Amino acid sequence: MKSVCRRMLMCGWQACDNVRLPMKLLIRNLARTTTETGLRALFAEFGHIQACNLVLDKKTGVSKGFGFVEIPKPGEAKAAMKALNGKLVDGNKLRVKKAESPNTAKAPPKQGL
């Protein structure tokens, strides 16, 4: 059963300070041969993996070269980020960073009207 704080129930399931969300990491520059199982195994060394998603091309089913991993404990996520960023895996140098939420992603600059 998922633990939910009392404030969260009272405010209609909006995030609050008492609920800790998993840290979502963006992994870029993956080899096209990398599988979701392989990506999960790479990060499992650092702790529990809540979710793992390798982004695939819809038409071909081939990896697009990036994916996401969610790790519940921030300390474990930071350790994975530090250890794997720049690591050579299947001939590619990985780039690992904290994924930006859609709300904090930078909007493109507006063109003159």
MARMAR-171282 format. One line per field, with one value per atom (N, C-alpha, C): residue in three letters; atom name; x, y, z. Coordinates in steps of 0.05 Angstrom, whole numbers. Layout:
BEGIN
r = c(ALA ...)
a = c(CA ...)
c1 = c(X ...)
c2 = c(Y ...)
c3 = c(Z ...)
! end
This chain:
BEGIN
r = c(MET MET MET LYS LYS LYS SER SER SER VAL VAL VAL CYS CYS CYS ARG ARG ARG ARG ARG ARG MET MET MET LEU LEU LEU MET MET MET CYS CYS CYS GLY GLY GLY TRP TRP TRP GLN GLN GLN ALA ALA ALA CYS CYS CYS ASP ASP ASP ASN ASN ASN VAL VAL VAL ARG ARG ARG LEU LEU LEU PRO PRO PRO MET MET MET LYS LYS LYS LEU LEU LEU LEU LEU LEU ILE ILE ILE ARG ARG ARG ASN ASN ASN LEU LEU LEU ALA ALA ALA ARG ARG ARG THR THR THR THR THR THR THR THR THR GLU GLU GLU THR THR THR GLY GLY GLY LEU LEU LEU ARG ARG ARG ALA ALA ALA LEU LEU LEU PHE PHE PHE ALA ALA ALA GLU GLU GLU PHE PHE PHE GLY GLY GLY HIS HIS HIS ILE ILE ILE GLN GLN GLN ALA ALA ALA CYS CYS CYS ASN ASN ASN LEU LEU LEU VAL VAL VAL LEU LEU LEU ASP ASP ASP LYS LYS LYS LYS LYS LYS THR THR THR GLY GLY GLY VAL VAL VAL SER SER SER LYS LYS LYS GLY GLY GLY PHE PHE PHE GLY GLY GLY PHE PHE PHE VAL VAL VAL GLU GLU GLU ILE ILE ILE PRO PRO PRO LYS LYS LYS PRO PRO PRO GLY GLY GLY GLU GLU GLU ALA ALA ALA LYS LYS LYS ALA ALA ALA ALA ALA ALA MET MET MET LYS LYS LYS ALA ALA ALA LEU LEU LEU ASN ASN ASN GLY GLY GLY LYS LYS LYS LEU LEU LEU VAL VAL VAL ASP ASP ASP GLY GLY GLY ASN ASN ASN LYS LYS LYS LEU LEU LEU ARG ARG ARG VAL VAL VAL LYS LYS LYS LYS LYS LYS ALA ALA ALA GLU GLU GLU SER SER SER PRO PRO PRO ASN ASN ASN THR THR THR ALA ALA ALA LYS LYS LYS ALA ALA ALA PRO PRO PRO PRO PRO PRO LYS LYS LYS GLN GLN GLN GLY GLY GLY LEU LEU LEU)
a = c(N CA C N CA C N CA C N CA C N CA C N CA C N CA C N CA C N CA C N CA C N CA C N CA C N CA C N CA C N CA C N CA C N CA C N CA C N CA C N CA C N CA C N CA C N CA C N CA C N CA C N CA C N CA C N CA C N CA C N CA C N CA C N CA C N CA C N CA C N CA C N CA C N CA C N CA C N CA C N CA C N CA C N CA C N CA C N CA C N CA C N CA C N CA C N CA C N CA C N CA C N CA C N CA C N CA C N CA C N CA C N CA C N CA C N CA C N CA C N CA C N CA C N CA C N CA C N CA C N CA C N CA C N CA C N CA C N CA C N CA C N CA C N CA C N CA C N CA C N CA C N CA C N CA C N CA C N CA C N CA C N CA C N CA C N CA C N CA C N CA C N CA C N CA C N CA C N CA C N CA C N CA C N CA C N CA C N CA C N CA C N CA C N CA C N CA C N CA C N CA C N CA C N CA C N CA C N CA C N CA C N CA C N CA C N CA C N CA C N CA C N CA C N CA C N CA C)
c1 = c(17 0 18 10 25 20 41 36 31 11 3 0 11 9 -19 -26 -53 -58 -37 -40 -46 -35 -39 -68 -79 -107 -125 -118 -135 -134 -111 -108 -113 -125 -133 -111 -93 -72 -51 -46 -24 0 23 48 52 63 69 97 106 133 138 116 119 122 117 118 143 160 185 181 184 182 208 208 234 248 275 291 291 284 283 309 323 348 344 357 357 385 384 409 410 431 434 459 460 482 485 463 463 468 482 485 457 454 428 422 442 439 432 432 426 396 391 364 355 329 318 328 331 342 370 386 414 416 399 399 391 371 363 386 399 421 444 449 471 465 440 434 427 420 412 435 459 483 482 467 466 442 423 400 375 352 327 319 311 301 271 258 229 217 230 221 245 243 263 249 257 243 264 268 285 267 273 256 262 241 244 230 241 228 202 180 154 152 165 163 182 206 226 229 222 226 255 271 300 303 322 328 335 325 332 358 369 394 392 368 365 342 342 322 321 303 298 299 310 310 300 282 272 283 296 307 295 282 268 285 309 326 345 343 360 390 399 427 437 420 427 427 408 406 431 439 462 488 490 513 514 492 491 498 487 493 523 535 564 581 574 590 587 563 558 560 559 562 591 593 619 631 617 626 622 642 641 625 602 585 579 586 581 592 615 629 619 600 589 594 601 605 578 567 541 541 517 512 488 492 471 466 441 434 406 399 372 353 331 312 296 291 275 245 229 201 190 168 157 151 145 139 163 187 211 228 219 234 234 256 258 242 226 211 229 225 241 236 256 252 231 215 194 206 195 204 189 200 187 160 141 114 112)
c2 = c(-24 0 25 44 69 87 98 116 144 156 183 200 224 242 253 261 272 298 315 340 334 313 306 298 284 276 300 319 343 362 362 382 370 347 336 323 309 294 311 335 351 345 346 341 360 350 367 360 374 370 343 330 304 280 284 262 266 245 246 230 244 232 220 199 188 208 206 223 210 225 215 224 205 211 208 226 224 213 191 179 182 196 202 189 187 176 146 132 103 91 68 54 44 43 34 5 -9 -38 -41 -20 -22 -29 -48 -56 -44 -45 -35 -52 -78 -96 -88 -82 -75 -48 -29 -3 -7 -23 -28 -41 -60 -74 -54 -36 -16 1 9 26 11 -14 -30 -33 -30 -31 -10 11 34 35 17 16 6 9 0 18 6 20 19 42 42 40 52 51 55 42 44 45 64 67 75 57 62 73 96 108 95 85 71 86 83 94 79 93 81 63 72 57 32 36 14 -2 8 -6 -5 10 12 35 32 52 79 100 127 137 121 129 143 144 156 142 146 133 147 137 148 126 133 114 130 118 131 115 129 117 131 116 129 144 135 148 168 194 214 208 198 192 171 150 129 140 157 169 186 202 219 203 181 163 151 142 131 152 176 198 204 206 212 190 165 142 137 141 133 155 180 202 202 199 198 170 150 123 112 97 85 59 57 33 26 2 -7 13 24 42 71 77 105 116 142 156 166 154 162 190 203 228 224 228 223 248 257 281 278 295 295 305 291 299 323 341 364 357 367 362 380 373 389 418 422 449 466 454 471 471 457 457 485 493 520 522 543 548 562 556 569 599 615 644 653 673 682 700 697 713 739 760 786 784 800 800 816)
c3 = c(0 0 0 -16 -18 5 17 40 29 40 32 57 55 79 81 104 110 94 92 77 48 37 9 4 23 20 22 39 43 20 5 -16 -44 -45 -70 -86 -72 -85 -98 -89 -99 -82 -95 -80 -58 -36 -13 -2 17 28 41 50 64 45 19 0 -17 -17 -32 -58 -80 -107 -115 -132 -141 -159 -160 -177 -204 -225 -252 -266 -277 -291 -321 -336 -365 -373 -389 -398 -428 -438 -467 -478 -504 -519 -514 -511 -509 -536 -537 -562 -572 -597 -608 -601 -594 -586 -557 -541 -513 -509 -491 -486 -459 -454 -429 -406 -410 -390 -383 -404 -400 -385 -392 -378 -349 -343 -316 -300 -312 -299 -292 -310 -307 -282 -277 -255 -229 -232 -208 -188 -197 -180 -158 -163 -144 -126 -131 -114 -129 -116 -127 -150 -172 -196 -196 -193 -193 -221 -240 -268 -286 -309 -330 -357 -374 -399 -420 -439 -462 -484 -495 -516 -543 -555 -581 -603 -628 -651 -656 -660 -663 -688 -710 -735 -735 -726 -729 -703 -680 -655 -645 -658 -651 -631 -613 -593 -606 -594 -603 -590 -572 -560 -533 -522 -495 -480 -454 -437 -410 -393 -367 -346 -323 -300 -276 -260 -236 -212 -193 -169 -145 -127 -105 -85 -80 -60 -74 -68 -81 -78 -56 -52 -72 -76 -95 -124 -130 -156 -162 -142 -146 -149 -134 -137 -164 -175 -202 -223 -219 -238 -238 -215 -213 -225 -219 -229 -258 -269 -297 -317 -309 -328 -339 -365 -378 -380 -370 -371 -400 -409 -436 -434 -447 -447 -476 -484 -512 -533 -526 -545 -544 -528 -526 -498 -497 -472 -462 -440 -430 -419 -421 -409 -391 -365 -345 -329 -328 -312 -302 -283 -272 -294 -299 -319 -310 -328 -321 -324 -305 -308 -330 -342 -364 -355 -329 -319 -317 -314 -311 -336 -357 -382 -393 -405 -416 -441 -443 -467 -488 -513 -534 -534 -541 -540 -561 -553 -571 -593 -617 -639 -638 -651 -651 -665 -655 -666 -689)
! end
